Amino acid sequence: MRKVFYLMIAFLPVSFSGHADVYTWQDARGAMKFSEVPPGGGVRNVKRLGATAKFRCTFADSPAECGFRLQAREQNRASIVKAGRDRRMGLSLRTEPGDDNVAWSGAMERTDVHLSQADTGCYEGREQWWEHSILFPDDYVAPPASAKYSFAWNVVFDFHNSAPGPWQANFHLEVVTLSPDPNNPLLNPYPPILRFRGYGGEKSADGEFTAPIGPVENNTWYDFVYHVKWSSGPDGYFDAWVNGVKKLSHKGPTLYAGQGCYLKLANYHIPYRKASEVIHGRVIRHDVEGP
């Protein structure tokens, strides 16, 4: 009988709390920027958003640090590694061939960690800023197109909807390999790209929105920042930056009606014949204060 590990550790309080404003502005070229300190001169449309620092995790000691729960075939699929940049520690999530049927993954292969909805703070009407980082090391394997999978995918981060059942997660960060000809997917498939994909509204797969990020670069840290209002209605929004460049500006539902969401750091993909590793860096959450 094959073992599947669901590691659950009590939540450890964040290392800081209290007021931590976030600023947005437009630079000289009109690009939207952000920071946790006031911007300098030569900018316009500066906005100060009162925020409270609610969560910070740097994975200094354990994969279960900060209340993350592991979904994996074996416990050693998740480990703490020194990833190099700024002496940064990282959470390695590794899959091996046959890591299927993990947390309802079916034939798909998975090594994920996730927070509870309460620790994520994802409820209707909440406004948040999130920061996280990802590195694709040398042994990362991008999803290959095949006769069976003309849409080959690897989800590496998501905000998963809170209800059980066959729902699409509300937000995905994923690597995808698409074929120009679904009837012959092995004929000249496009190179793998990193992209955003999300959903929200009345039912599963409602209100799809996507935005490309670009080719996957190995051994390069990707720093992501999200400004989101969680809503199942038209007042929701999701803005995303990658290494300081805005890549997504979605207006509309970001949740399904009657649901919330919870955060997942992931290595979840179609079946591979090779092992593959994704490294996750720090995770930070700020909740924007009401008027």
C-alpha positions in Angstrom: 0.0 0.0 0.0 1.4 3.4 -1.0 1.7 6.0 1.6 0.4 9.6 1.3 1.5 12.2 3.8 -0.8 15.0 5.1 1.4 16.8 7.6 -0.5 19.2 9.9 1.3 21.4 12.4 -0.3 24.0 14.6 0.0 27.6 13.3 3.0 29.5 14.4 2.4 33.3 14.9 4.0 35.6 12.3 7.3 37.3 13.4 5.8 40.8 13.1 2.4 42.5 13.2 1.0 45.9 13.2 0.7 48.8 10.8 2.6 48.6 7.5 1.4 50.9 4.7 1.6 50.1 1.0 2.1 52.8 -1.6 1.2 52.7 -5.3 2.2 55.2 -8.0 3.0 55.6 -11.7 6.5 56.1 -12.8 7.7 58.5 -15.6 6.6 56.0 -18.3 3.2 55.5 -16.7 3.9 52.0 -15.3 2.1 51.2 -12.0 4.6 50.6 -9.2 4.4 49.7 -5.5 6.5 49.7 -2.3 6.2 49.5 1.4 8.0 52.9 1.7 7.0 56.3 0.2 8.3 56.7 -3.4 10.8 59.4 -4.3 10.3 62.3 -6.7 9.4 62.1 -10.4 6.3 60.0 -9.8 2.6 60.7 -10.0 -0.7 59.5 -8.7 0.7 58.4 -5.4 -1.7 56.5 -3.2 -1.2 55.4 0.3 -3.1 52.3 1.4 -3.3 51.7 5.2 -2.5 48.0 5.8 -1.8 45.6 8.6 1.0 43.0 8.3 -0.7 39.7 9.0 1.6 36.9 7.9 5.2 36.3 7.0 7.0 33.0 6.4 10.6 32.5 5.3 10.9 28.7 5.6 14.0 29.0 7.8 13.5 25.8 9.7 10.8 23.5 8.4 8.4 22.8 5.5 5.6 23.0 8.0 6.7 26.4 9.3 3.9 29.0 9.7 1.1 26.5 9.6 1.6 25.1 6.1 0.3 21.5 5.6 1.9 19.1 3.3 0.2 17.0 0.6 2.7 14.6 -0.8 3.5 10.9 -1.6 6.4 10.9 0.9 7.3 13.4 3.6 10.8 13.9 2.1 9.3 15.4 -1.0 9.3 18.7 0.8 12.6 20.1 2.3 14.4 23.3 3.2 17.2 24.3 0.9 19.6 27.2 0.6 18.7 28.7 -2.8 21.6 31.2 -3.1 20.0 34.6 -3.6 20.6 37.0 -0.7 21.4 33.9 1.4 17.7 33.1 1.0 16.3 29.8 2.3 13.6 28.1 0.2 11.0 25.4 0.4 11.8 22.7 -2.2 8.7 20.8 -3.5 9.8 17.8 -5.5 7.7 15.3 -7.4 8.8 11.8 -8.5 7.3 9.7 -11.3 4.2 8.0 -9.8 3.4 10.7 -7.3 -0.3 10.5 -8.3 -3.5 10.1 -6.3 -2.3 12.7 -3.7 -5.1 14.8 -2.2 -7.6 14.0 -4.9 -5.1 14.5 -7.7 -6.2 11.4 -9.6 -3.6 10.7 -12.3 -2.0 14.1 -11.8 1.2 14.3 -9.7 1.4 16.5 -6.7 3.7 17.8 -3.9 1.9 20.9 -2.4 1.7 22.8 0.9 -1.3 24.9 1.8 -2.7 27.2 4.5 -6.2 27.1 5.9 -8.7 29.7 4.7 -8.5 31.4 8.1 -4.7 31.7 7.9 -5.1 33.0 4.3 -7.7 35.5 5.3 -9.5 35.0 2.0 -13.2 36.0 2.5 -15.7 38.0 0.5 -14.9 41.7 0.5 -11.4 41.4 1.9 -8.6 43.5 0.3 -5.0 42.2 0.5 -1.4 42.5 -0.7 0.6 39.3 -1.1 4.3 38.8 -1.9 6.0 35.6 -2.7 9.0 34.2 -4.7 9.7 31.2 -6.9 12.8 29.7 -8.4 12.9 27.0 -11.1 16.2 25.1 -10.5 18.2 23.1 -13.0 16.2 19.9 -12.3 12.9 21.7 -12.9 11.0 19.9 -15.8 8.5 22.0 -17.8 5.3 20.2 -18.8 5.9 18.5 -22.2 3.3 18.3 -24.9 2.2 14.8 -25.7 -0.4 12.9 -27.7 -2.5 12.8 -24.5 -1.9 16.3 -23.3 -2.2 19.0 -25.9 -2.6 21.5 -23.0 0.3 20.5 -20.7 0.4 22.3 -17.4 2.2 22.6 -14.1 0.6 24.7 -11.3 3.2 26.2 -9.0 1.1 28.6 -6.9 -2.7 29.1 -6.4 -5.5 30.5 -4.4 -7.8 27.5 -4.2 -11.5 27.9 -3.8 -12.9 26.7 -0.4 -15.7 24.3 -1.5 -15.1 20.7 -2.4 -15.9 19.4 -5.8 -14.7 19.8 -9.4 -14.0 23.5 -9.3 -11.1 25.4 -10.9 -9.0 27.3 -8.4 -9.7 31.0 -8.2 -6.1 31.9 -9.2 -3.3 30.0 -10.7 0.4 30.7 -11.4 1.3 28.0 -13.9 3.8 26.8 -16.6 1.9 25.7 -19.7 3.0 24.1 -23.0 0.4 24.6 -25.7 0.1 23.0 -29.1 -1.0 25.0 -32.2 -2.8 21.8 -33.4 -4.7 20.0 -30.6 -5.2 17.1 -33.1 -1.5 16.7 -33.4 0.0 18.1 -30.2 3.5 16.8 -30.9 3.8 18.9 -34.1 5.7 22.1 -33.3 4.4 22.8 -29.8 5.0 26.3 -28.4 7.8 26.8 -25.9 6.7 26.5 -22.2 5.6 29.9 -20.8 4.7 31.1 -17.3 1.3 32.7 -17.0 -1.6 33.7 -14.7 -5.0 32.2 -14.9 -8.1 32.9 -12.7 -11.8 32.4 -12.3 -14.7 33.8 -10.3 -18.5 34.2 -10.4 -21.5 32.0 -10.0 -20.0 28.6 -10.8 -16.8 26.6 -11.6 -14.8 28.0 -14.5 -16.8 31.3 -14.6 -15.2 34.5 -15.6 -11.9 33.1 -16.8 -9.0 35.6 -17.1 -5.4 35.0 -18.2 -2.2 36.9 -18.7 1.2 35.7 -20.0 4.3 36.4 -18.1 7.0 35.0 -20.4 9.4 32.1 -20.9 10.6 30.1 -17.9 14.1 30.9 -16.9 16.0 28.4 -14.7 17.9 29.6 -11.7 16.3 33.1 -11.7 14.2 34.3 -8.8 10.7 35.5 -9.7 9.3 37.9 -7.2 5.5 38.2 -7.3 3.2 40.9 -5.8 -0.5 40.7 -5.8 -3.1 43.3 -4.9 -6.5 41.7 -4.7 -10.0 42.4 -3.6 -11.8 39.1 -3.0 -15.3 39.3 -4.4 -17.7 37.2 -6.3 -19.2 40.3 -7.9 -18.0 43.0 -10.3 -16.2 45.0 -7.7 -13.4 42.5 -7.4 -10.0 43.0 -8.9 -6.6 41.2 -9.1 -3.4 43.1 -10.1 -0.1 41.3 -10.3 3.5 42.3 -10.7 6.5 40.1 -11.6 9.9 41.4 -10.7 8.4 44.9 -10.5 6.6 44.8 -13.9 2.8 44.8 -13.9 1.6 41.7 -15.8 -2.1 41.4 -14.8 -4.9 43.9 -14.3 -8.2 42.1 -13.8 -11.5 43.7 -12.9 -14.4 41.5 -12.0 -15.1 38.4 -9.8 -12.2 36.8 -8.0 -14.2 34.3 -5.9 -17.1 32.0 -6.5 -20.5 33.0 -5.0 -20.7 31.7 -1.4 -17.0 30.7 -1.2 -13.6 31.9 0.0 -10.2 30.6 -0.8 -6.9 29.3 0.7 -3.3 29.7 -0.5 -1.3 26.8 -1.9 2.4 26.6 -2.8 2.5 23.9 -5.4 4.2 21.5 -7.7 1.1 20.0 -9.3 1.2 18.8 -12.9 0.4 16.3 -15.6 2.2 12.9 -15.2 5.9 13.2 -15.9 8.5 10.5 -16.5 11.0 12.5 -14.6 11.5 14.0 -11.2 10.9 17.8 -11.0 11.6 20.4 -8.4 10.2 23.9 -7.7 11.6 26.2 -4.9 9.4 28.7 -3.1 10.8 31.7 -1.2 9.2 33.9 1.4 5.4 34.5 1.6 4.1 37.8 3.0 0.5 39.0 3.5 -0.8 42.5 4.2 -4.5 43.2 4.8 -5.7 46.6 3.7 -7.7 48.5 6.3 -11.2 49.6 5.7 -12.2 53.3 5.2 
